[in-house]
Amino acid sequence: MIHRSVTEWGYVPIEPEGEGAFTRRRADRLIAVARAALGGDDGTGILTDHHKRLRAQQVVGVIAAEGCTLEILPKIEGLGTGEDEASRTRIREQLIHMLAVAYDLDLAIGEATPLGTQKRTLLEVLIGIFCARLTDVLRNGMPRRYVHHEEDLPALRGRLDVQRQFTTLAATPNKLACRYEAFSADIALNQVMKAAVTRLSQVAQSPANQRRLRELAHIYADIAAVPVKALRWDVIVLDRTNHRWRALRDLARLLLAGEYQTTSHGKAPGFSLLFAMNDLFEAYVARVLARALRHTDLRVVAQDRRLYCLAEPSGARRFQVRPDIVVRRGQETVMVIDTKWKRISARIDDPKQGVSQADVYQMMAYGRLYRCPSLMLLYPHHGGLRAEGETGRYRVSGCNDELVTATVDLAASGIAHRLRSLCEVQLRAEAE
């Protein structure tokens, strides 16, 4: 298995034929898998083909095809370039932390540390965490519940289904239409875990992960094999008796969200677990800020969809807006934040700091629609800027709305406190 790691927007050279080489054939296989994932019909949303090299786009995660795996890591200032294993490990751990927060996975960064230092891809680290957690909770036994059954049996079990007995089974008196409850392990939660173990067994490369998954597959041998798309997530019951399974359910959902193709579906065989960095950064900031403001009078709403730009004479509304983050005090919107996963320029290099004109127009619209004078564009911090926090403050022409551009350092500790302080400073400035 050939493995390559690259950071977003980085290049992967295509090498001449040879043992251990990332050849044109392998590159084509990865591109074929990318087409079936987030990348559209041609896969260019994930990888672009530059003849002698592939270029990663603003998507991170893992793409695996026959004989090769490509790991795409984010560029996070302060954690290294991603060109050596030490920096890749740091970036991988930070990415896992961001995924844990964004998807509410309840993962401690320490769970990834011993795995991430062993030259494993993001996927192998997540599989390792899943296996370790599942093995741990299974020490207390597999969860069970009473499951309703309706079967035609030679002897009565439970209650007789009178209507079925004297209609469908009228000609077969040797069978009884039974309705009964059985205390069973074959429930939706265990079916999800079996589906995850089965899927991960098909994509795991690490010998340690393969061994653990074989052991887990044996434990789940008597559980029904349900196709991933048919899993009943909606009927999973989590309460105080099985609350430890909540994080595993969420992690299984994340891992099963990956695209898995076989040749039987007419597609290139492979697997992809990918995340658009714009979406991940947005979800991460929204979750962290919501936790930071939990014990205040402020409330965070992510992806608010209440308002529209226009209304027809009939009253029909058109062009719905969806700001990344809305901060409310009671029913009043006090701040609107849009996150942007891109490098903002230093003012000395560009007076506009690389802020998109379309983003400015969008924020102006948010200010009017939400009747909110406090607006913010939030970017990841990088070393080309003086310090994290506010980088620019602008008054919107014709009104009292103010647009602030700011950055947040993802590599530094205490991000919740720093995001809260950033919001409080902005709100105090508006109050004055």
C-alpha positions as CSV (number, residue, x, y, z in Angstrom):
1,M,0.0,0.0,0.0
2,I,1.4,3.4,-1.1
3,H,0.7,6.2,1.3
4,R,1.2,10.0,0.7
5,S,0.3,12.9,3.0
6,V,-0.2,16.5,1.8
7,T,-1.6,19.7,3.2
8,E,-4.6,21.5,1.5
9,W,-3.5,23.2,-1.7
10,G,-0.4,21.1,-1.7
11,Y,1.0,19.0,-4.6
12,V,1.6,15.3,-4.8
13,P,4.2,14.4,-7.5
14,I,3.4,11.6,-9.9
15,E,6.4,9.3,-10.1
16,P,7.7,6.9,-12.8
17,E,6.8,3.2,-12.5
18,G,8.7,1.5,-9.8
19,E,8.3,-0.3,-6.5
20,G,6.7,2.1,-3.9
21,A,6.1,4.8,-6.5
22,F,3.0,7.0,-6.7
23,T,2.4,6.3,-10.4
24,R,-0.1,7.7,-12.9
25,R,-2.2,4.6,-12.6
26,R,-2.5,5.1,-8.8
27,A,-3.2,8.8,-9.3
28,D,-6.0,8.0,-11.7
29,R,-7.6,5.6,-9.2
30,L,-7.6,8.3,-6.5
31,I,-9.2,10.8,-8.9
32,A,-11.9,8.2,-9.8
33,V,-12.7,7.8,-6.1
34,A,-12.8,11.6,-5.6
35,R,-15.4,11.9,-8.3
36,A,-17.8,9.9,-6.1
37,A,-17.2,11.9,-3.0
38,L,-17.5,15.7,-2.5
39,G,-15.8,16.7,-5.7
40,G,-18.6,16.7,-8.2
41,D,-18.6,14.8,-11.5
42,D,-14.9,15.5,-12.3
43,G,-13.6,15.3,-8.7
44,T,-12.0,18.7,-8.9
45,G,-13.5,19.9,-5.6
46,I,-11.0,17.5,-4.0
47,L,-8.1,16.9,-6.4
48,T,-7.0,18.6,-9.6
49,D,-4.9,16.9,-12.1
50,H,-1.8,18.8,-13.3
51,H,-0.4,16.0,-15.5
52,K,2.8,15.4,-13.5
53,R,1.2,16.1,-10.1
54,L,-2.1,16.2,-8.3
55,R,-3.1,19.2,-6.2
56,A,-5.3,19.0,-3.1
57,Q,-8.1,21.5,-2.7
58,Q,-9.7,23.0,0.4
59,V,-10.9,19.6,1.6
60,V,-9.2,17.5,4.3
61,G,-9.4,13.8,5.2
62,V,-8.5,10.5,3.5
63,I,-9.0,9.1,0.0
64,A,-8.1,5.4,-0.5
65,A,-8.1,3.5,-3.8
66,E,-6.6,0.1,-4.8
67,G,-3.0,0.1,-3.7
68,C,-2.8,3.7,-2.5
69,T,-4.0,6.2,0.2
70,L,-3.8,10.0,0.2
71,E,-4.2,11.9,3.4
72,I,-5.0,15.6,3.1
73,L,-4.3,17.7,6.2
74,P,-5.3,21.3,6.9
75,K,-2.8,24.2,7.0
76,I,-2.8,25.4,10.6
77,E,-0.5,28.1,11.5
78,G,1.9,27.3,14.4
79,L,1.8,23.5,13.9
80,G,4.4,23.2,11.2
81,T,4.4,22.8,7.4
82,G,3.1,19.2,7.3
83,E,6.2,18.1,5.4
84,D,7.7,16.0,8.2
85,E,6.1,13.4,10.4
86,A,6.3,15.5,13.6
87,S,4.3,18.4,12.2
88,R,1.9,16.0,10.5
89,T,1.2,14.4,13.9
90,R,0.5,17.8,15.5
91,I,-1.8,18.8,12.6
92,R,-3.6,15.5,12.7
93,E,-4.2,15.8,16.4
94,Q,-5.6,19.3,16.0
95,L,-7.8,18.2,13.2
96,I,-9.2,15.4,15.3
97,H,-9.8,17.9,18.1
98,M,-11.7,20.1,15.6
99,L,-13.8,17.2,14.4
100,A,-14.5,16.1,17.9
101,V,-15.8,19.6,18.8
102,A,-17.7,20.2,15.5
103,Y,-19.4,16.8,15.6
104,D,-19.8,16.7,19.4
105,L,-17.8,13.4,19.6
106,D,-16.6,13.8,23.2
107,L,-13.0,12.8,22.3
108,A,-10.1,13.8,24.4
109,I,-7.0,14.9,22.5
110,G,-5.0,12.4,24.5
111,E,-6.8,9.5,22.8
112,A,-5.3,10.5,19.5
113,T,-1.8,11.2,20.8
114,P,-0.4,7.7,21.2
115,L,-1.9,6.7,17.8
116,G,-1.0,9.8,15.8
117,T,2.7,9.5,16.6
118,Q,2.9,6.1,14.9
119,K,2.8,7.3,11.3
120,R,-0.9,6.6,10.9
121,T,-3.3,8.5,8.7
122,L,-6.3,10.4,10.1
123,L,-8.5,7.5,9.2
124,E,-6.3,4.9,11.0
125,V,-6.3,7.1,14.1
126,L,-10.1,7.5,14.1
127,I,-10.5,3.7,13.6
128,G,-8.1,3.1,16.4
129,I,-10.1,5.4,18.8
130,F,-13.3,3.7,17.7
131,C,-12.0,0.2,18.3
132,A,-10.5,1.1,21.7
133,R,-13.7,2.7,22.9
134,L,-15.9,-0.1,21.6
135,T,-13.7,-2.7,23.2
136,D,-13.8,-0.8,26.5
137,V,-17.6,-0.4,26.7
138,L,-18.2,-4.0,25.7
139,R,-16.5,-5.2,28.9
140,N,-19.8,-4.3,30.6
141,G,-21.7,-6.3,28.0
142,M,-23.7,-5.6,24.9
143,P,-26.8,-3.4,25.4
144,R,-30.1,-5.3,25.2
145,R,-33.8,-4.3,25.0
146,Y,-37.2,-5.9,24.6
147,V,-37.9,-6.2,20.9
148,H,-41.4,-6.8,19.5
149,H,-41.8,-9.9,17.3
150,E,-44.6,-11.2,15.2
151,E,-44.1,-14.8,14.1
152,D,-46.0,-17.9,13.1
153,L,-44.9,-20.6,15.5
154,P,-45.9,-24.3,16.2
155,A,-46.6,-23.3,19.9
156,L,-48.1,-20.2,21.4
157,R,-45.6,-17.6,22.6
158,G,-46.9,-14.4,24.1
159,R,-50.3,-13.3,22.7
160,L,-52.3,-14.8,19.9
161,D,-52.9,-12.5,16.9
162,V,-56.5,-13.5,16.4
163,Q,-57.2,-11.6,13.2
164,R,-54.1,-13.1,11.4
165,Q,-54.8,-16.6,12.9
166,F,-58.3,-16.8,11.4
167,T,-57.5,-15.1,8.0
168,T,-53.9,-15.7,6.8
169,L,-53.4,-18.9,8.8
170,A,-57.0,-20.2,8.6
171,A,-55.8,-23.1,6.3
172,T,-52.7,-23.9,8.5
173,P,-54.0,-24.7,12.0
174,N,-50.6,-26.2,12.9
175,K,-49.2,-22.7,13.0
176,L,-50.1,-20.0,15.6
177,A,-49.8,-16.3,14.9
178,C,-47.8,-15.0,17.9
179,R,-47.0,-11.6,19.2
180,Y,-44.4,-11.4,21.9
181,E,-41.5,-9.3,23.4
182,A,-38.0,-10.8,23.5
183,F,-35.0,-9.4,25.5
184,S,-32.5,-9.2,22.7
185,A,-29.2,-7.7,21.7
186,D,-30.2,-7.5,18.1
187,I,-31.3,-3.8,18.4
188,A,-30.6,-0.7,16.3
189,L,-27.6,0.5,18.4
190,N,-25.8,-2.9,18.0
191,Q,-26.7,-3.0,14.3
192,V,-25.0,0.4,13.9
193,M,-21.9,-0.9,15.7
194,K,-21.8,-4.0,13.5
195,A,-22.1,-1.9,10.4
196,A,-19.3,0.3,11.5
197,V,-17.0,-2.7,12.3
198,T,-17.8,-4.3,8.9
199,R,-17.2,-1.1,7.0
200,L,-13.9,-0.3,8.8
201,S,-12.7,-3.8,8.3
202,Q,-12.8,-3.2,4.6
203,V,-10.7,0.0,4.7
204,A,-8.3,-0.4,7.7
205,Q,-4.7,-0.9,6.8
206,S,-3.0,-1.0,10.2
207,P,-2.3,-4.5,11.4
208,A,-3.3,-3.5,14.9
209,N,-6.6,-2.1,13.7
210,Q,-7.3,-5.1,11.5
211,R,-6.8,-7.4,14.5
212,R,-9.1,-5.4,16.7
213,L,-11.8,-5.3,14.1
214,R,-11.6,-9.1,13.6
215,E,-12.1,-9.5,17.3
216,L,-15.1,-7.1,17.3
217,A,-16.6,-8.8,14.2
218,H,-16.6,-12.1,16.2
219,I,-18.4,-10.4,19.1
220,Y,-21.1,-9.0,16.8
221,A,-21.5,-12.2,14.7
222,D,-25.1,-12.8,15.9
223,I,-26.3,-9.3,15.3
224,A,-28.2,-8.7,12.0
225,A,-26.2,-7.2,9.2
226,V,-28.1,-4.1,8.1
227,P,-27.0,-2.0,5.1
228,V,-25.6,1.4,6.1
229,K,-28.4,3.3,4.3
230,A,-31.1,1.2,6.1
231,L,-29.7,1.7,9.6
232,R,-32.4,3.0,12.0
233,W,-30.6,5.8,13.8
234,D,-34.0,7.3,14.8
235,V,-35.0,4.4,17.0
236,I,-31.7,4.2,19.0
237,V,-32.5,4.7,22.7
238,L,-29.8,6.2,24.9
239,D,-30.5,6.7,28.6
240,R,-28.7,6.6,31.9
241,T,-28.2,2.8,31.5
242,N,-26.2,3.1,28.3
243,H,-25.1,6.7,28.2
244,R,-21.4,5.6,27.5
245,W,-22.6,4.6,24.0
246,R,-23.5,8.1,23.0
247,A,-20.0,9.1,21.9
248,L,-19.6,5.8,20.1
249,R,-22.8,6.3,18.2
250,D,-21.7,9.7,17.1
251,L,-18.2,8.4,16.1
252,A,-19.8,5.5,14.2
253,R,-22.1,8.0,12.4
254,L,-19.0,10.1,11.3
255,L,-17.1,7.1,10.1
256,L,-20.1,5.6,8.3
257,A,-20.6,8.9,6.5
258,G,-17.6,8.2,4.4
259,E,-18.1,7.1,0.8
260,Y,-17.4,3.4,0.2
261,Q,-17.5,2.1,-3.4
262,T,-17.1,-1.4,-4.8
263,T,-16.8,-2.4,-8.5
264,S,-20.3,-4.0,-8.1
265,H,-21.7,-0.4,-8.1
266,G,-20.1,0.5,-11.4
267,K,-17.6,2.8,-9.7
268,A,-14.0,2.8,-8.9
269,P,-13.3,0.7,-5.7
270,G,-12.2,2.9,-2.8
271,F,-13.1,4.9,0.2
272,S,-13.2,8.5,1.2
273,L,-13.7,10.3,4.5
274,L,-13.5,14.0,3.6
275,F,-14.4,17.3,5.2
276,A,-14.7,20.8,3.6
277,M,-12.5,23.0,5.7
278,N,-14.8,26.0,5.3
279,D,-17.6,24.0,6.9
280,L,-15.4,22.4,9.6
281,F,-14.0,25.8,10.7
282,E,-17.5,27.2,10.8
283,A,-18.9,24.4,12.9
284,Y,-15.9,24.3,15.2
285,V,-16.1,28.1,16.0
286,A,-19.8,27.9,16.5
287,R,-19.5,25.0,19.0
288,V,-16.6,26.6,20.9
289,L,-18.3,30.0,21.1
290,A,-21.6,28.4,22.2
291,R,-19.8,26.7,25.1
292,A,-17.9,29.8,26.0
293,L,-21.1,31.9,26.2
294,R,-23.1,29.1,28.0
295,H,-23.3,30.8,31.4
296,T,-24.1,34.3,30.0
297,D,-27.2,36.0,28.7
298,L,-26.0,35.4,25.2
299,R,-27.0,32.4,23.0
300,V,-25.3,31.1,19.8
301,V,-27.4,30.0,16.8
302,A,-25.5,28.3,14.0
303,Q,-26.8,28.4,10.4
304,D,-29.9,30.5,11.2
305,R,-32.5,30.2,8.5
306,R,-35.3,32.4,9.6
307,L,-35.0,35.3,7.2
308,Y,-35.3,36.0,3.5
309,C,-34.0,38.9,1.4
310,L,-37.1,39.4,-0.7
311,A,-40.9,38.9,-0.6
312,E,-43.3,38.8,-3.6
313,P,-46.5,40.8,-3.5
314,S,-48.3,37.5,-2.7
315,G,-46.2,37.2,0.4
316,A,-44.0,34.4,-0.9
317,R,-40.5,34.8,0.4
318,R,-37.4,34.4,-1.8
319,F,-33.6,34.2,-1.3
320,Q,-33.2,32.8,2.2
321,V,-30.1,33.9,4.1
322,R,-28.0,31.6,6.3
323,P,-25.4,33.4,8.3
324,D,-22.8,31.1,9.9
325,I,-23.3,32.3,13.5
326,V,-25.9,34.5,15.1
327,V,-25.5,35.7,18.7
328,R,-28.7,36.6,20.5
329,R,-29.7,38.2,23.7
330,G,-33.2,37.0,24.3
331,Q,-35.0,37.6,21.0
332,E,-32.6,40.4,19.9
333,T,-29.7,39.6,17.5
334,V,-26.6,41.4,18.9
335,M,-24.0,40.0,16.5
336,V,-23.7,38.2,13.2
337,I,-20.4,36.3,12.5
338,D,-19.3,34.7,9.2
339,T,-16.3,32.4,9.3
340,K,-13.9,32.2,6.4
341,W,-11.2,29.5,6.0
342,K,-8.7,31.7,4.1
343,R,-5.6,33.7,4.9
344,I,-6.4,37.4,5.5
345,S,-3.6,39.7,4.4
346,A,-1.6,42.1,6.5
347,R,-2.8,45.7,6.1
348,I,0.7,46.8,4.9
349,D,0.4,44.3,1.9
350,D,-3.2,45.1,1.1
351,P,-5.4,47.9,2.6
352,K,-8.4,45.7,2.0
353,Q,-6.6,42.7,3.6
354,G,-7.8,40.3,1.0
355,V,-11.4,40.6,2.2
356,S,-13.8,39.6,-0.6
357,Q,-16.1,42.3,-1.9
358,A,-18.9,39.7,-2.0
359,D,-18.4,38.9,1.7
360,V,-18.7,42.6,2.5
361,Y,-22.0,42.8,0.6
362,Q,-23.3,39.7,2.3
363,M,-22.4,41.1,5.8
364,M,-24.2,44.4,4.9
365,A,-27.3,42.4,4.0
366,Y,-27.1,40.5,7.3
367,G,-26.9,43.8,9.2
368,R,-30.1,45.1,7.6
369,L,-32.1,41.9,7.7
370,Y,-31.2,41.1,11.3
371,R,-31.3,44.8,12.4
372,C,-27.9,44.1,13.9
373,P,-25.2,46.8,13.9
374,S,-22.4,44.4,15.1
375,L,-20.9,42.3,12.2
376,M,-17.8,40.2,12.1
377,L,-15.8,38.3,9.5
378,L,-13.6,35.7,11.3
379,Y,-10.5,34.1,9.8
380,P,-7.8,31.7,11.0
381,H,-4.7,33.5,12.4
382,H,-1.3,33.2,10.7
383,G,2.2,34.5,11.4
384,G,2.0,37.2,8.8
385,L,-0.2,39.2,11.1
386,R,0.9,41.1,14.2
387,A,-1.5,39.4,16.7
388,E,-4.7,37.5,16.7
389,G,-7.9,39.4,17.3
390,E,-9.3,42.4,15.5
391,T,-7.5,43.3,12.3
392,G,-9.8,46.0,10.9
393,R,-12.9,48.0,11.9
394,Y,-15.2,49.6,9.3
395,R,-18.3,51.8,9.5
396,V,-21.0,50.8,6.9
397,S,-21.9,53.8,4.8
398,G,-25.4,55.2,5.4
399,C,-26.0,53.6,8.7
400,N,-24.4,52.8,12.1
401,D,-23.5,49.2,11.4
402,E,-19.9,48.2,12.0
403,L,-18.0,45.4,10.3
404,V,-15.0,44.0,12.1
405,T,-12.4,41.6,10.6
406,A,-10.7,39.4,13.1
407,T,-8.6,36.3,13.4
408,V,-8.4,33.4,15.9
409,D,-5.3,31.3,16.6
410,L,-6.2,27.6,16.3
411,A,-2.9,26.3,17.6
412,A,-2.9,28.3,20.9
413,S,-4.7,27.0,24.0
414,G,-7.7,28.7,25.5
415,I,-9.6,29.3,22.3
416,A,-13.0,29.4,24.1
417,H,-11.9,32.3,26.3
418,R,-10.3,34.1,23.4
419,L,-13.4,33.9,21.3
420,R,-15.6,35.0,24.1
421,S,-13.3,38.0,24.8
422,L,-13.4,38.9,21.1
423,C,-17.2,39.0,21.1
424,E,-17.4,40.9,24.4
425,V,-15.0,43.6,23.1
426,Q,-17.0,44.0,20.0
427,L,-20.3,44.3,21.9
428,R,-18.8,46.8,24.3
429,A,-17.6,48.9,21.4
430,E,-21.1,48.9,19.9
431,A,-22.6,49.9,23.3
432,E,-20.3,52.9,23.5
